[in-house]
């Protein structure tokens, strides 16, 4: 069967259709073409024609026209719609016009820059013009660096390299800075949160140096679909942007199907495993040789699904290789090989984590199966975008898990299709981040009195602060860097959450194997010493956790218990910037100190969940100052409620808010935390805190402050409409946590708050 | 309530500070009659080029001895706050030190430095090629004075000094060379690594006397540059007449490198009667070979083999020489055979690695075939 026939047979199958909550069909759209604009060098056109590009898509033409008119642009179109041409064309044209012109390309990761610069190299080669494009990153040999600095027309690099090598050593890059015409920022949607706030400041430093050397570069940014590409690009570049988002590339007919696995235990609200359902549905596609990508939520899921699909099509011809896994932790060469296999059709199915979500070129496939909701609308569209050829039908099938978020999305398809994708937020004026970059900027070039770094915060008080701390010296109308330290070396652009720990199996003393990685926030919970760690359905015990070198050493064991660590998070208000005691509910906004520490773990017996004892955990405390919004429960709302019920109700509300807030803030779930204090030391009342999950915050708490009544309203709706009897993981949490009357109390409290 | 970051910034910004800033850097000049150990007036172009420089016309009166003191190690945030420049004027040695008492004086300092530099043709330094000069170049760029900067031919004494003394002294920082080579002792010297900290301490306190140590340190460094140049020139005039065989051997290698084969071999011969016999003879043979004196090279290897030096390498090198350059395939076969007896035999102590033995065996087989052909008098089998 081909894909059309498979779709027909699914539509005719009542067993399948009874679990489908939504079937969206997007009709095919033809290409809209435009000619090359006047004034594009004939050599570029010839090289493109040689590569089969006879004319431009309308969005490419609009982009090139805008750049030629001197505008800064952000291009938002789906994967494989010819985005790179939007910058390669004007950049190469400018260099052909004036051989001194320089351009800087920024990609969020090394892998991406390698992928995208390949296309540039091929184009340059086809032109036969003396244009030099180089990748400048940590892998560039020292001998090559000098010639790149002198002669590279296009320097392809990443923000980290720009921050720690190019900007602080700008005197060695005079040629680049004096002639910098274009800065290309691809995958700009990847720069959200801490990373984006840092990049915005790196760009401020870059513009400051360019101005020193007398150049005013233009920006060309590209983004995947997010709600606010223009806003994000403007935040990051500090320049007004022209948005180019009218895609002229053709697409075939697309089907988007929402599938909710059937309920197997109504009382507990348990559904059939999304993993098993994904397995069955993707088998159908793979068996029929439909080129498919399956997105799984975890690395473990990737392995399990890939193994199953391999088994399915294994035959004596070695066909198992037509199914591959793809996730972080695979070696770069292996990844390149898989990407190539997907492009040329040697690989029928790939099971991947969101590592394949960013713009790595794998061509376009016929079908995409999502095992669980990816967490954000933007990610969902990104992943779905992997399926869909220019001609022919494509399918995206989302299989929901039983988590609250998945259930909300799968049962409110209209929300998903109506709602714009999430905002990507960066906060360049996060005081902590800003302060770090002012240090770097002062190191690179003394600040002149009256000079502003960014538009948000006043620069001079910060310079005075750094002077008092001994970093700067104010003299002769300038602030000079005045210590021996090298500030860029101490500042990482990526948040601590991006640093992964290696998990090393030492069962065989002669042969240590790295079996996985884990982010540093999860490590204290799951990989503390003596923890029982489950991996690939095997039990391991953690023997040693090397926090400094980010390694956990584990050994295989067979025991009849598992471990459960207690994470102790405390939050203390430092300043209240805004308070509104008369609002309903009363609320505040300010700076808080969040401390979290794992202090002990419990050993729990399998099956009976008996507590077999405790063990200590000796790990450093993690501290973070960030912004938070809080609301308190007024006395009158507590009237007539038992203390226990009250606690259960509030816990339930907090857990619903934890699930819902990211949806309405349009952020990723891990960007925001929710914490409930029975009797808070600052407000002296039952209090729910929302705080930004990164030092200094990116502005989510401020948004919560303004939209709180709306959030509570939606929380009440969702709890009321949940089909469970007295609480389930999809609404207020399991009864065991919120008590028998938790759900009811939560509904009553919310009604009182909103009346 | 602990004040948040915003509160602390506000507090800092409210304080105001008085501002005093002279714009001209401080210029300090010291002259002294040239002491014999610094008298570089007799140093010739040939002597300088033996140190690895490639200067066409060396004129001591056009040589500038340069050393800077800086606020750090690299990057745009590092400033050269003290530029020391020394030169020979008549029978005097002059040192001019330009001191930036505060940042606003830097532009003036750079201009005075540019004016001074303009009178010279070559910069003599210790590690100036990769540190002081690029740093100054960067400072000119940052001060928008790039048009005043000129590139110079350089004589960086770090490299010849390392080539000459590293075997004996290991890493060769200037202070160690002073002590072990020049016999100059410094008393109460400020270690170079503490210079930035001292400068920042001065900036904070405004107490100029804190910089006395730095100025003295820099002055001494510049004097040492002249002394070191003189000593290096002397060493290479009579490289074989140094007290340490290690130094003689090192000098030989340095000379070989800059094409002074004759002098180099003199060194190797001297060093070969010391504990360095084996290394020196290997270098000697290589030097002969490079000079196409194959007979001498072969003799040297024979000498080594007789002394039991050089291991299989000596045999192999000799066999190659005999076969390729001296037309003696039989001699080569004989030597290869000897090597195999010596190194592939039963003696556990003299057994060479398997791959060496294998290579020797292949060589022997080839040489045997060649010898057989020659004996048979087959046409085309004769040596060319």
Interface residues (C-beta under 8 A of the other chain):
Chain A: X168 X169 X170 X171 X172 X174 X431 X432 X435 X442 X443 X444 X445 X446 X460 X461 X462 X464 X465 X467 X468 X470 X473 X474 X475 X476 X477 X478 X480 X481 X482 X483 X484 X485 X486 X487 X573 X574 X575 X591 X593 X625
Chain B: X1 X2 X3 X4 X5 X6 X7 X8 X9 X10 X12 X13 X15 X17 X19 X21 X23 X71 X72 X73 X74 X75 X76 X77 X79 X102 X103 X104 X137 X138 X141 X142 X146 X196 X197 X200 X203 X204
